[in-house]
Amino acid sequence: MKKYIIFLTLVLLASWHYPAFAQLALEKYNERRDIAPGQAVNGTISLRNTSDKILFLKAYLKDIKFVQPFDGKKEILTVGSTPYSINKWITVSPESFNIPAFSTQIVTYTINVPEGVKGSYYGTIYFEKTAAGQVEGKASVSLAISWGYTLFLETRDKIKEMKIEEVSFVKGALQGNIINTGDVLLVSHPAFYVIDEKGVVFSRGTLQGIYLPSGEKTTFKTEIPPKMPQGKYTLFLSFDLGGGAPLAKEIDFSKAESGAIQILRIK
């Protein structure tokens, strides 16, 4: 009998988005914690079996690396592959377990933060279910389905900073670079609004979410309505950072009678 092995990893942002595989529901899929060097951090993860059958799971750890265009796209790596890995600090209990039908399991984790750390560190705990069966009596198919829970840790003396540069008007949109000049991963779903000289809001909206590591840069793009009258305007960009005051940037620009856009100031 010819055998095929299929491995499928699902990092569920919301379990009900994937009804075909939604046998496990996580109360939440990520967590942000403030830490201090030498501290022990404890927490729990609530897992619910939403099916009418017993569910066997095992927990394991992986590093993650956010990559271009830094919109959430990531690589899954072995533990210890990145300088911001937390997975050598974590113990998870239990590591393997059964969840009866329509029941809940609480998994605990302990993170022993080493001395001398500063900035942000992160990694993912995966919960994997394995099942095997036959397809039309001809092939054996094994599915490895996993749900991920990502921990983002930040030291209390972290620096959250960014700068905007190389702003230009191209094909009906203001665009430029966002550079992470701090020492933590910036996770944000930015919002924007444009006001005129009288303070009247002309347009508003949201930008593509960013997952931007320290020292990296990505681009932003804001459409400018073609019917915008000539005059002076300010584009406000607001970056929510999962706690504390958001980072805000302002871009002053003008529109000439000809339709030409000129960048006046970035602050």
N, C-alpha and C positions, 0 to 999 in steps of 0.2 A: 504494500500500500504506500502510495506516495504521500509524504507528509509535508505540510506547509506550516511554518511558524510565523505568526503575525503578532507583532508587538505594537500596541497602541497606547500612547500616553495622553491622557486628558487632564490638563490643569484647569479645573472647573472654576470659572469666575463666578458662576452661579449655577448650582447643580441642575436646576430646572431648565436651563438652556439646552440640555442634552438629554432628552427624555429616554433615548434608547439605552443610555448607560447610567441613568440617574438612580443607581441602587444605593449610593452613599451621598448624604447631604452634609456638608460642613456648615457649621453655624456662621463662620466667616472664612475667607480664604487667605487673608494676610493680617499681619499685626505689626504695629510699630511700637518699639519700647525705647525709653531713655535708659542708659546704662552708665555705670562708673567703673573705672579700672579696679579689679579685685573683687567685684560684686558678684553674688550669686543671684541669678534671675530665674524665677519659677513662673510657670503658666500652665494652662490647660487648653485642650482642643476638644470640642464636642463633635462627635461623629454620629450620625443617625442612619441606620439601615432602613431605607424607605420601601424595601421589597418584602415579599411574603416568604422569602427563603433565607436561611442562615448565610451570613457573609463572612468569609475568612479574609483577613487583611494582615499584611506585614508592613512595618514602617522602616523606611531607610532615608538617608540624607543625601542631598546633592547640592553642589554649588551652582549658582547661576551667574551669567555674565550678560548684561544688557548691551546690545550691539546696534549699529546704525540701522535705521534712522533714529534710534532711541525713542521709539513710540511704544515700547513694551516688548518688542522682539528680543528674544534672549536665546543664549546657548545654555544647555544643561551639561554640567561638567562633573567630574569626579571630585570627591571631597579633597580640599587643600589645593585646588587648581588656581585660586585667585588670591590676591593679597587681602581681600576684604571678606574672606570666608569665615563663617561662624561655626561651621559644622564639626570642627574638631573640639569645640567648646561644649557641645550639646549632648545630653543623654535623654533618651525617650523611653517612657515606660507606659504600658507594655510594648514590646517590639513586635509581637505577633499575637493575634487574638481573633476570637469569633464574636460577631454581633448577631444575636437572634433576630428573627423577623420583626420589623417595626419597633426596634429597640435602639437605645443610645449607649454609646461607649465614650467614656472620658479618658483621654490620653494626656499624660502629664509630661512636661519637659523641664529640664534644668540646664541653665547656661552658666558656666563658670567663666566669667570674663577675666582675661589675664591682665596683668599690670602693663602699663605703658601704651594702651590703645587710645586712639583719638580719631574722631570722624565717624564714618558709617560702615557697617558690616552687615552682610545678609546671606541668606541661604534658604533652602526649601526642604521641608519634611514631606516625603511622599508616602501615601498609603495605597498599597497595591493589592488588587484582587486578581487572582488567577483562576481561570476556568478552562476546561477542555471539552471538545465535542466532535461530532462527525458532521461533515457537510456532504449530503447526497451519497453517503456510504463510500465515498472515494478518497476523501482526504481528511486528515486529522488537523484541526485548527485549534491553536492555543492563543487565547487573548490575554494579554497582560495590561490591565486597565489601572491607571493610578490617578489619584487626586492629590493636588499639591497645596501645601500650607506654607506661605513664605513669611519669614521673620525679617523685619528691618530693624536693626539696632543702631542707635545714635548716642554717642557720648554727650554728656551734658554741656561740655565746653566746645561743642561743634560750631562750625562756621558755615552759615547758609548765605551764599552770595552768588550773584550772577551779573553778567554784563551783556548788553545788546550792542552789536556792531554791524558794520557793512549793510546798513539799511538802505534800500533802494525801492523805486517804484517800477515794477515790471509787469506788463500785460494785465493792467487793471488791479494790481495788488501791491500792498506794502509788504516787503519781505526782508529778512535779515537773519543774522546768526544769534543764537543764545549760547553763551559760554558759561559753564559752571566753574566759577572761580573760588568756590568754597571747598570744604573737605568732606562733604557728605553727598550721597546720591540724592538728586533732586527728583522727586516724584510729584507730578502736578498735572492737573487738567485746567490749563489757563483759560481765563475769560478776558474779553476785551470790550471796550466801548469807545466810540468816537464822539467828541463834543465840538461844537463850534465856538466862536469867540464869545457868544452870549451864555455859554454853559448849557446849551440845549443838546440833549443826546441825539445824534444823527443816526447812529447804528450801533448794534451790540451783537455779541455772539460768543462762541467758544472756539478754542483752537485745539489742534491735535494734542492728546496727552503726551507727556514726556517722562522718560525714565533716564535721566542724564547723570552719568558718573562724574566724579570730580575730574576736572581738567579736560573734559570732552565738550564738544559743541554740536548743536543741531540747528535746524532752520525753523523759522516760523513764517506764516503767510496769512495776511489779512486782506480780504477782498474789499476794495473801495467802490461803493455804488457809483455807477457811471453818471447818474443824475445829480451827484453832489454839486451844489453851486460853488462858484469861485469864492475864495476866502481862506481864512486861517483856521486850522483844526488841531486838536490834540488826540492822539491815540493812546489810551490807557491800557496797559497790559497788567493783569493781576494773576500771580502764580500762587495758588493755594499749596501749602506744603505739609498738610496733615497735622497741623498743630501750630499754635502761635500765629503771629501776624503774617499775612501773605507778603511776598515780595512784589513790589510794584515798579513798573517802568513807564515812562512817558515819552512819546515821540511827537514833537511839534512839526507840522507840515502845512504847506499852503497849496491851494489849487488856483492856477491862473485861468483867465478867461479862455485861453487856448486849450485848456484841459491839462496842461503840464503840471506835474506834482513836484514840489521841491521840499526836501527834508531840511528843516530849520534847526532843530535841536533835539538831542537825546538826553534824558536825565532820569 
